[in-house]
Amino acid sequence: MITLGVNAYHGDAAAAILVDGQLVAAVEEERFQRVKHLAGFPQRAVQYCLAAANAKGEEIDHIAIGRSPRAHVLAKMMYVLRTRPARAFVTDRVQNMLKIRDPKSELAQALGIDPKRIRATTHHVQHHLAHLSSAFFASPYDEAAVVSVDGFGDFVSTMWGVGRGTRLKTSRRIGFPHSLGLFYSGMSQYLGFPKFGDEYKVMGLSAYGEPEFLGALRQLVRVNGDGRFELGLDYFQHHSKGIAMTWVGEPRYDTINSPLLDHLLGPAREPGVPMEDRFRAIAASVQAVFEEAYLSILRAASEASRGNRSLCLAGGCALNSLANGKIRPSGVFDDLFIQPAAGDAGTALGAALYVWHHVLGRPRAFQMTHSCWGPSYSQGEIESLLRAENAAFETLPDEVLLPRVAAAIRDGKIVGWFQGRMEWGPRALGNRSILVDPRRAEMKDILNARIKRREAFRPFAPSILLERVGDYFEQTYPDPFMLKVYKVRPEKRGEIPSVTHVDGTGRLQTVARTENPRYYDLIAEFERLTGVPVLLNTSFNENEPIVCSPKEALDCFRRTRMDVLVMEHAYLEKDGLPEPEQTDRRAAGR
């Protein structure tokens, strides 16, 4: 039985496909269209998922969408009657709902077939139920507290309850207009980071300041106990005038905050303006206020689950790795599972799993232990590309390749590393990564300026062999998906300075040989040469989505100042790659 899950007409459009309850493929549309957080219908993602499952559109049994136009209709109607938002705002939302009511025409167009040939049953799953399902039904737990914290989806921002076996039971939700995700997005805008998905920049910046504005920002988020919170609505305008969003292409939204925020905190920062100490302190305060409310929700979820010690967490706010790293030390939960695409892309997976278990009543048979659910490319495809580009490369077995790459990293070279299936979710986890020596403090500035072309305050992540975590970090709980920040042991901070943030932390990825043997062996080889079982790992991209194909990897390698490119078994150094115009001249002469 084939179940196709989609996140459509929202940021991070994505598709995931189950065959008899087992995940076969999952991918974000942005990776194909090359626009970050792309919204719209995930046409190419659907095409890939069906190809990976060796299936045709006519063979899909169920289509699951992680949004439900019928959810909370009364609350929506009351909001419109009470606030009378602009007609354009209402029309925009209605048109968006109409698009997702029946996806078969879009699906048929994407596949080039007659809609009548698609016999699948369509299911609309409430947004937060899809989030909860994406975490719980992919987790190793038979019973757990489940929590989803987001911006808004189906007029709800937060939901929690309990997962047992194949069922979810929710106990509480927080609805419009109160939202921790919206608070964080609004403050990201205030701090000069206006793009959809820029919230992670505030997390990085927060380490550079002290929470001097904690009292002021508690006026924006009031924690009421029992997990409940309220926004200080005078400082926002989403509830009074609505926020226009784009539903196709690059997602954008209007200003979230009201002018009153500037009176409370001072003038907002314009994008690109030098960072002042005031903004660093505000970023630290934003994170602190967020964590207060976040942990309050988790305590309430623990109580609702009768003290269950396992937690499954989802929603865009579940990507706040700083807060996640404090969950276990807080004593609320002992075990924690967050699947790698915890944001809205993950609702494609969650909707499909919800249909499989809740609607169809099928038993659990899947557990997510790795993130590699995207496209892969053969050695032959890679070599054909390199020959077409007149690149000088070597094809090497791993026993030769891995020591050479580890030595290049040891010697200060920047390596683009491309192997296997592309990662699902926003983190590069050893298959589409840029790798660097973590012992070299100067690598932070070099990567930010030479490769990533991004703000200097942004940290880089350490990939560490699973069994060595306790030697370098104060927490030892595994995190294969790079979704928690831990303190680096004080005595080790000078040893791995380029992956130790200014506050002494690192957003680590634990690497197990059972899940990514080749990447594990590369780190182990680096340890053999240097004594350090850690590599700096950042995503293989340059202000764009993570590279998907060998051509995208080669183009990124060419236009940045990386030194070595490894694609599967092909090894290439920068001086072995002709400039684009040279390639063009040679091609013209053939």
C-alpha positions as CSV (number, residue, x, y, z in Angstrom):
1,M,0.0,0.0,0.0
2,I,1.4,3.4,-1.0
3,T,0.7,6.5,1.1
4,L,2.0,9.9,-0.2
5,G,2.3,12.7,2.3
6,V,2.7,16.3,1.2
7,N,3.2,19.7,2.7
8,A,1.7,22.1,0.1
9,Y,1.0,25.8,-0.3
10,H,3.1,26.7,2.7
11,G,6.8,27.3,3.4
12,D,9.0,24.2,3.2
13,A,6.9,22.4,0.7
14,A,7.8,18.7,0.8
15,A,6.8,15.1,0.1
16,A,7.3,11.8,1.8
17,I,6.2,8.3,0.7
18,L,5.4,5.2,2.7
19,V,5.2,1.7,1.2
20,D,3.4,-0.7,3.6
21,G,4.1,1.7,6.4
22,Q,7.8,2.0,5.8
23,L,9.3,5.3,4.8
24,V,11.0,5.0,1.4
25,A,11.8,8.6,0.6
26,A,11.3,12.2,1.9
27,V,12.6,15.4,0.5
28,E,11.9,19.2,0.4
29,E,11.0,20.9,-2.8
30,E,13.6,23.6,-2.2
31,R,16.4,21.1,-3.0
32,F,15.2,20.8,-6.6
33,Q,14.0,24.3,-7.2
34,R,17.0,25.9,-5.4
35,V,14.9,28.5,-3.5
36,K,15.2,28.3,0.3
37,H,12.0,27.2,2.1
38,L,10.1,27.1,-1.2
39,A,6.3,27.3,-0.9
40,G,3.8,25.9,-3.3
41,F,3.0,22.4,-4.5
42,P,6.0,20.0,-4.1
43,Q,6.0,18.8,-7.7
44,R,9.5,17.6,-8.1
45,A,9.6,16.2,-4.6
46,V,6.5,14.1,-5.4
47,Q,8.2,12.9,-8.6
48,Y,11.3,11.9,-6.8
49,C,9.4,10.1,-4.1
50,L,7.4,8.0,-6.6
51,A,10.5,7.2,-8.5
52,A,12.2,6.1,-5.3
53,A,9.3,3.8,-4.5
54,N,9.2,2.5,-8.1
55,A,5.6,3.6,-8.3
56,K,3.2,5.5,-10.6
57,G,0.7,8.1,-9.7
58,E,-2.1,5.6,-10.5
59,E,-0.7,3.3,-7.8
60,I,-1.0,5.7,-4.9
61,D,-3.6,4.5,-2.4
62,H,-3.8,7.4,0.0
63,I,-2.7,11.1,-0.2
64,A,-2.2,12.8,3.2
65,I,-1.9,16.5,3.6
66,G,-0.7,18.1,6.8
67,R,-3.4,20.8,6.9
68,S,-7.2,20.6,7.3
69,P,-9.4,23.4,6.0
70,R,-12.3,22.2,8.1
71,A,-10.3,22.4,11.4
72,H,-11.5,25.0,13.9
73,V,-13.8,26.6,11.4
74,L,-15.9,28.2,14.1
75,A,-12.9,29.9,15.7
76,K,-11.9,31.2,12.3
77,M,-15.3,32.6,11.6
78,M,-15.5,34.3,15.0
79,Y,-12.1,35.9,14.4
80,V,-13.3,37.3,11.0
81,L,-16.5,38.6,12.5
82,R,-14.7,40.1,15.5
83,T,-11.8,41.8,13.8
84,R,-13.0,42.3,10.2
85,P,-9.6,42.0,8.7
86,A,-8.9,43.4,5.2
87,R,-10.8,41.7,2.4
88,A,-7.5,40.9,0.6
89,F,-6.3,39.0,3.7
90,V,-9.4,36.9,3.9
91,T,-9.5,36.2,0.2
92,D,-5.9,35.1,0.3
93,R,-6.5,32.6,3.1
94,V,-9.7,31.2,1.4
95,Q,-7.9,30.7,-1.9
96,N,-5.1,28.9,-0.1
97,M,-7.6,26.6,1.6
98,L,-9.3,25.9,-1.7
99,K,-5.9,24.8,-3.2
100,I,-5.3,22.2,-0.6
101,R,-8.8,20.8,-0.5
102,D,-8.2,18.5,-3.4
103,P,-4.6,18.0,-4.5
104,K,-5.4,15.5,-7.3
105,S,-5.4,18.1,-10.1
106,E,-2.0,19.5,-9.0
107,L,-0.6,15.9,-8.5
108,A,-1.9,14.9,-12.0
109,Q,-0.3,18.0,-13.5
110,A,3.0,17.2,-11.8
111,L,2.9,13.7,-13.1
112,G,1.6,14.5,-16.6
113,I,-1.5,12.2,-16.2
114,D,-5.3,12.6,-16.3
115,P,-6.6,13.4,-12.8
116,K,-9.2,10.7,-13.3
117,R,-6.5,8.1,-13.2
118,I,-5.5,9.0,-9.7
119,R,-7.7,6.7,-7.5
120,A,-6.1,7.7,-4.2
121,T,-8.2,8.7,-1.2
122,T,-7.4,12.2,0.1
123,H,-7.0,12.8,3.8
124,H,-6.6,16.2,5.5
125,V,-4.7,15.8,8.8
126,Q,-4.7,18.7,11.3
127,H,-1.4,20.5,11.1
128,H,-0.3,19.8,14.7
129,L,-1.5,16.2,14.6
130,A,0.7,15.8,11.6
131,H,3.6,17.3,13.5
132,L,3.0,15.1,16.5
133,S,2.7,12.0,14.3
134,S,6.0,12.8,12.5
135,A,7.8,12.6,15.9
136,F,6.0,9.9,17.8
137,F,5.4,7.4,15.0
138,A,9.0,7.7,13.8
139,S,10.4,7.4,17.4
140,P,11.6,4.3,19.2
141,Y,9.0,4.7,22.0
142,D,5.8,2.8,22.4
143,E,4.5,5.4,24.8
144,A,5.6,9.1,25.2
145,A,4.5,12.6,25.9
146,V,4.1,14.4,22.6
147,V,4.4,18.2,22.0
148,S,4.2,20.4,18.9
149,V,5.2,24.1,19.1
150,D,5.0,26.1,16.0
151,G,4.0,29.4,14.4
152,F,0.4,28.7,13.4
153,G,-1.2,25.8,11.6
154,D,-5.0,25.4,11.3
155,F,-5.4,28.3,13.7
156,V,-3.4,26.5,16.5
157,S,0.2,27.2,17.6
158,T,0.8,24.6,20.3
159,M,-0.6,21.1,21.1
160,W,0.4,18.4,23.5
161,G,-0.8,15.0,24.7
162,V,0.3,11.4,24.8
163,G,1.2,8.8,22.2
164,R,0.6,5.1,22.9
165,G,1.2,2.4,20.4
166,T,-0.7,3.5,17.2
167,R,-2.8,6.3,18.8
168,L,-2.4,9.9,19.7
169,K,-4.5,11.5,22.4
170,T,-4.2,15.3,22.7
171,S,-4.9,17.0,26.1
172,R,-4.5,20.7,25.3
173,R,-4.0,23.2,22.5
174,I,-3.2,26.9,22.4
175,G,-4.8,28.7,19.5
176,F,-4.7,31.9,17.6
177,P,-3.5,34.6,18.3
178,H,-1.0,33.3,20.9
179,S,2.2,31.7,19.5
180,L,5.8,31.2,20.6
181,G,6.8,30.7,17.0
182,L,5.3,34.0,16.0
183,F,7.0,35.7,18.9
184,Y,10.4,34.4,17.8
185,S,9.7,35.3,14.2
186,G,8.6,38.8,15.1
187,M,11.7,39.3,17.2
188,S,13.9,38.0,14.4
189,Q,12.3,40.7,12.2
190,Y,13.0,43.3,14.9
191,L,16.7,42.3,15.0
192,G,17.1,42.7,11.3
193,F,16.6,39.2,10.1
194,P,13.3,39.4,8.1
195,K,13.5,36.3,5.9
196,F,11.3,33.3,6.4
197,G,13.5,30.9,8.4
198,D,15.9,33.4,9.8
199,E,15.2,32.6,13.4
200,Y,18.3,30.4,13.8
201,K,20.4,33.6,13.4
202,V,18.9,34.9,16.6
203,M,19.9,31.7,18.4
204,G,23.5,32.2,17.3
205,L,23.5,35.9,18.2
206,S,22.0,35.3,21.7
207,A,25.3,33.9,23.0
208,Y,26.9,37.2,22.5
209,G,24.7,39.1,25.0
210,E,23.2,39.0,28.4
211,P,19.4,38.9,28.9
212,E,19.2,42.5,30.1
213,F,15.7,43.0,28.5
214,L,14.2,40.0,30.2
215,G,11.7,42.0,32.1
216,A,10.6,44.0,29.0
217,L,10.2,40.9,26.9
218,R,8.1,39.2,29.5
219,Q,5.5,41.8,28.5
220,L,5.4,40.1,25.1
221,V,5.2,36.5,26.4
222,R,3.3,35.9,29.7
223,V,3.7,32.4,31.1
224,N,0.5,31.6,33.0
225,G,1.3,28.1,34.4
226,D,0.0,24.7,33.3
227,G,1.8,25.2,30.0
228,R,-0.4,28.2,29.0
229,F,1.0,31.4,27.8
230,E,-0.3,34.6,26.2
231,L,1.2,37.2,23.9
232,G,1.1,40.8,24.9
233,L,-1.0,41.5,21.8
234,D,-0.4,45.3,21.9
235,Y,3.1,44.6,20.6
236,F,1.8,42.5,17.6
237,Q,-0.5,43.1,14.7
238,H,-1.2,39.7,13.3
239,H,-4.4,39.5,15.3
240,S,-5.7,42.9,14.3
241,K,-4.8,43.4,10.7
242,G,-3.6,40.0,9.6
243,I,-0.2,39.2,8.1
244,A,0.0,38.8,4.3
245,M,2.1,35.8,3.2
246,T,3.2,34.3,-0.1
247,W,2.0,30.7,-0.7
248,V,4.0,30.0,-3.9
249,G,7.7,30.6,-4.5
250,E,9.9,32.1,-1.8
251,P,7.8,32.5,1.3
252,R,7.5,36.0,2.8
253,Y,5.4,37.6,5.4
254,D,4.6,41.1,6.4
255,T,5.8,42.8,9.6
256,I,4.6,40.9,12.7
257,N,5.3,43.5,15.4
258,S,3.3,46.6,16.1
259,P,5.0,50.1,16.3
260,L,4.6,49.8,20.1
261,L,7.6,47.4,20.2
262,D,10.0,50.2,19.2
263,H,8.7,52.3,22.1
264,L,9.5,49.4,24.5
265,L,12.9,48.4,23.2
266,G,14.1,51.2,21.0
267,P,14.3,51.4,17.2
268,A,14.5,48.1,15.4
269,R,17.7,47.1,13.6
270,E,17.7,47.5,9.8
271,P,19.0,44.5,7.8
272,G,22.7,44.8,7.2
273,V,23.3,47.5,9.8
274,P,26.3,46.8,12.2
275,M,25.3,44.9,15.3
276,E,25.0,46.9,18.5
277,D,25.4,45.6,22.0
278,R,21.7,46.4,22.6
279,F,20.6,44.0,19.9
280,R,22.9,41.3,21.3
281,A,21.3,41.7,24.7
282,I,17.8,41.6,23.1
283,A,18.6,38.4,21.3
284,A,19.8,36.8,24.6
285,S,16.6,38.0,26.2
286,V,14.4,36.6,23.4
287,Q,16.0,33.2,23.8
288,A,15.6,33.3,27.6
289,V,11.9,34.2,27.4
290,F,11.3,31.6,24.8
291,E,12.9,28.9,27.0
292,E,10.8,29.9,30.0
293,A,7.6,29.3,28.0
294,Y,8.9,26.3,26.2
295,L,9.9,24.5,29.4
296,S,6.6,25.4,31.0
297,I,4.8,23.7,28.1
298,L,7.0,20.6,28.5
299,R,6.4,20.4,32.2
300,A,2.6,20.5,31.5
301,A,3.0,17.8,28.9
302,S,4.9,15.7,31.4
303,E,2.1,16.0,33.9
304,A,-0.6,15.3,31.3
305,S,1.3,12.1,30.4
306,R,1.3,11.1,34.1
307,G,5.0,11.6,34.4
308,N,6.1,9.7,31.3
309,R,9.9,10.2,31.0
310,S,10.0,10.1,27.2
311,L,9.2,13.0,24.9
312,C,8.5,13.3,21.2
313,L,8.9,16.9,20.0
314,A,8.0,18.6,16.7
315,G,7.0,21.9,15.1
316,G,9.3,24.7,13.9
317,C,10.2,25.6,17.5
318,A,11.6,22.1,18.0
319,L,14.5,23.3,15.8
320,N,15.5,25.6,18.6
321,S,18.6,23.5,19.5
322,L,19.6,25.8,22.4
323,A,16.3,25.1,24.2
324,N,16.4,21.4,23.3
325,G,19.8,21.0,25.0
326,K,18.3,22.1,28.3
327,I,15.4,19.7,28.4
328,R,17.2,16.7,30.0
329,P,19.2,18.9,32.5
330,S,15.9,20.4,33.5
331,G,14.8,17.0,34.8
332,V,11.4,17.1,33.0
333,F,12.3,14.2,30.6
334,D,15.0,11.5,30.4
335,D,14.6,10.6,26.7
336,L,13.9,12.8,23.8
337,F,13.2,12.2,20.1
338,I,13.0,14.9,17.4
339,Q,12.9,13.8,13.8
340,P,15.3,15.8,11.6
341,A,12.6,17.7,9.6
342,A,10.8,18.9,12.7
343,G,9.5,22.0,10.9
344,D,6.7,22.2,8.4
345,A,8.4,20.0,5.9
346,G,7.9,17.2,8.4
347,T,4.1,17.4,8.2
348,A,4.4,15.5,4.9
349,L,5.9,12.6,6.8
350,G,3.6,13.0,9.8
351,A,0.4,13.2,7.7
352,A,1.3,10.0,6.0
353,L,2.1,8.2,9.3
354,Y,-1.1,9.5,10.8
355,V,-3.2,8.0,8.0
356,W,-1.3,4.7,8.2
357,H,-1.9,4.3,11.9
358,H,-4.9,6.4,12.9
359,V,-7.1,6.1,9.8
360,L,-6.1,2.6,8.6
361,G,-5.3,1.1,12.0
362,R,-2.1,-0.5,10.8
363,P,0.7,-1.5,13.3
364,R,3.9,0.4,13.7
365,A,6.8,-1.0,11.7
366,F,9.1,2.1,11.2
367,Q,11.7,3.8,13.3
368,M,13.8,6.7,12.0
369,T,17.5,6.2,12.9
370,H,19.0,8.3,10.1
371,S,18.1,11.2,7.9
372,C,19.2,10.0,4.5
373,W,15.9,9.8,2.6
374,G,16.7,12.0,-0.5
375,P,18.3,11.4,-3.9
376,S,21.6,9.6,-4.5
377,Y,23.8,9.5,-7.6
378,S,26.0,6.7,-8.9
379,Q,29.7,6.8,-9.4
380,G,29.1,6.6,-13.1
381,E,26.9,9.7,-13.1
382,I,29.5,11.6,-11.1
383,E,32.4,10.6,-13.3
384,S,30.4,11.5,-16.5
385,L,29.8,14.9,-15.1
386,L,33.5,15.5,-14.2
387,R,34.7,14.3,-17.6
388,A,32.2,16.7,-19.3
389,E,33.6,19.5,-17.2
390,N,37.2,18.5,-18.1
391,A,38.0,18.1,-14.4
392,A,41.1,16.2,-13.4
393,F,40.0,13.7,-10.8
394,E,41.0,10.4,-9.3
395,T,38.7,7.4,-8.5
396,L,40.0,5.9,-5.2
397,P,38.9,3.1,-3.0
398,D,38.1,4.1,0.6
399,E,41.3,2.6,2.0
400,V,43.2,5.2,0.0
401,L,40.5,7.9,-0.2
402,L,39.7,8.3,3.5
403,P,43.3,8.7,4.7
404,R,43.9,11.3,2.0
405,V,40.8,13.3,2.9
406,A,41.6,13.2,6.6
407,A,45.1,14.4,5.9
408,A,43.8,17.2,3.7
409,I,41.5,18.3,6.6
410,R,44.4,18.0,9.1
411,D,46.5,20.2,6.8
412,G,43.9,23.0,6.9
413,K,42.1,22.3,3.6
414,I,38.4,22.8,3.2
415,V,36.7,19.7,1.9
416,G,33.3,19.4,0.1
417,W,32.0,15.9,1.0
418,F,29.2,14.4,-1.1
419,Q,28.0,10.8,-0.7
420,G,24.9,8.6,-0.6
421,R,21.4,9.9,-0.2
422,M,20.7,13.5,0.6
423,E,19.6,14.4,4.1
424,W,16.0,15.1,5.1
425,G,15.6,18.3,7.1
426,P,17.7,21.4,7.4
427,R,20.9,19.9,8.7
428,A,23.8,18.4,6.7
429,L,24.7,15.3,8.5
430,G,27.7,13.9,6.6
431,N,26.2,13.3,3.1
432,R,26.1,16.9,1.8
433,S,28.7,18.5,4.1
434,I,31.7,20.9,4.1
435,L,34.3,19.5,6.5
436,V,37.1,21.4,8.3
437,D,39.7,20.8,11.0
438,P,38.0,21.8,14.3
439,R,41.3,22.5,16.0
440,R,41.9,25.6,13.9
441,A,40.3,28.7,15.5
442,E,40.7,30.7,12.3
443,M,38.4,28.4,10.4
444,K,35.3,30.1,11.8
445,D,36.1,33.4,10.1
446,I,37.5,31.7,7.0
447,L,34.3,29.7,6.4
448,N,31.9,32.5,7.1
449,A,33.8,34.8,4.7
450,R,35.2,32.5,2.1
451,I,32.5,29.9,1.7
452,K,29.2,30.6,3.5
453,R,29.2,34.4,3.0
454,R,27.2,34.9,6.2
455,E,27.3,36.8,9.5
456,A,30.5,36.4,11.5
457,F,28.6,35.5,14.7
458,R,27.2,32.3,13.3
459,P,28.6,29.1,14.9
460,F,29.6,25.8,13.3
461,A,28.8,22.3,14.4
462,P,30.9,19.4,15.5
463,S,30.4,15.9,14.2
464,I,31.8,13.5,16.9
465,L,32.2,9.7,17.1
466,L,29.3,8.5,19.3
467,E,31.4,6.7,21.8
468,R,33.6,9.7,22.4
469,V,30.9,12.2,23.2
470,G,31.5,12.1,27.0
471,D,35.2,13.0,26.5
472,Y,34.3,16.4,24.9
473,F,30.8,17.3,26.0
474,E,29.0,17.7,29.4
475,Q,26.0,15.7,28.2
476,T,26.4,12.3,26.6
477,Y,22.8,11.7,25.2
478,P,23.1,10.8,21.5
479,D,22.0,13.4,18.9
480,P,22.4,12.0,15.4
481,F,20.2,14.9,13.9
482,M,22.2,17.9,15.3
483,L,19.2,19.3,17.2
484,K,20.6,19.9,20.6
485,V,23.3,22.3,22.0
486,Y,25.5,20.9,24.7
487,K,28.3,22.5,26.8
488,V,31.8,21.6,25.6
489,R,33.9,20.5,28.5
490,P,36.1,23.4,29.6
491,E,39.3,21.5,29.2
492,K,38.4,20.6,25.6
493,R,37.3,24.1,24.4
494,G,40.8,25.1,23.4
495,E,41.3,21.8,21.5
496,I,38.3,22.3,19.2
497,P,37.9,26.1,19.1
498,S,36.3,26.4,15.7
499,V,33.2,24.3,16.8
500,T,33.0,25.9,20.3
501,H,30.7,28.9,20.3
502,V,31.5,32.0,22.3
503,D,29.4,30.7,25.2
504,G,31.3,27.4,25.4
505,T,28.7,25.3,23.6
506,G,28.4,23.2,20.5
507,R,25.4,22.0,18.4
508,L,26.8,18.5,18.0
509,Q,26.0,15.6,15.8
510,T,26.8,12.2,17.2
511,V,28.0,9.7,14.4
512,A,27.4,6.0,14.8
513,R,29.1,3.5,12.6
514,T,25.9,1.6,12.2
515,E,24.1,4.6,10.7
516,N,26.7,6.3,8.5
517,P,29.7,4.0,8.3
518,R,31.7,5.9,5.7
519,Y,31.4,9.3,7.5
520,Y,32.2,7.5,10.8
521,D,35.4,6.0,9.2
522,L,36.5,9.4,7.9
523,I,36.2,10.9,11.4
524,A,38.0,7.9,12.9
525,E,40.8,8.4,10.3
526,F,41.1,12.0,11.3
527,E,41.3,10.9,15.0
528,R,44.1,8.5,14.0
529,L,46.0,11.4,12.5
530,T,45.3,14.0,15.1
531,G,44.0,12.4,18.3
532,V,40.7,14.4,17.9
533,P,37.5,12.4,17.1
534,V,35.7,15.5,15.8
535,L,35.2,17.3,12.5
536,L,33.7,20.7,11.8
537,N,30.6,19.9,9.7
538,T,28.6,22.6,7.9
539,S,26.1,22.3,5.1
540,F,27.3,22.1,1.6
541,N,25.9,25.3,0.2
542,E,26.5,29.0,-0.2
543,N,23.5,31.1,0.7
544,E,21.2,28.6,-1.0
545,P,19.5,25.2,-0.2
546,I,21.9,22.4,0.5
547,V,23.2,20.9,-2.7
548,C,21.3,18.0,-4.0
549,S,23.0,16.9,-7.2
550,P,26.7,16.4,-8.3
551,K,26.3,19.4,-10.6
552,E,25.2,21.6,-7.8
553,A,28.1,20.4,-5.7
554,L,30.6,21.0,-8.4
555,D,29.2,24.5,-9.1
556,C,29.4,25.4,-5.4
557,F,32.9,24.1,-5.2
558,R,33.9,26.1,-8.2
559,R,32.5,29.5,-7.1
560,T,33.7,29.2,-3.5
561,R,37.2,28.8,-2.1
562,M,37.0,25.2,-1.1
563,D,40.2,23.2,-1.7
564,V,39.0,19.6,-2.2
565,L,35.9,18.0,-3.5
566,V,35.0,14.4,-2.8
567,M,31.9,12.9,-4.6
568,E,31.5,9.2,-3.7
569,H,34.9,7.8,-4.8
570,A,36.0,10.8,-7.0
571,Y,38.7,13.0,-5.5
572,L,39.3,16.4,-7.0
573,E,41.4,19.4,-6.0
574,K,40.7,23.0,-7.0
575,D,43.6,23.3,-9.4
576,G,42.2,20.2,-11.2
577,L,39.1,22.1,-12.2
578,P,39.2,24.5,-15.1
579,E,37.5,27.9,-14.9
580,P,34.0,27.9,-16.5
581,E,35.2,29.9,-19.5
582,Q,38.0,27.4,-20.1
583,T,35.5,24.6,-20.0
584,D,33.3,26.4,-22.5
585,R,36.2,27.0,-24.9
586,R,37.3,23.3,-24.7
587,A,33.8,22.2,-25.3
588,A,33.4,24.5,-28.3
589,G,36.6,23.1,-29.8
590,R,35.5,19.5,-29.7
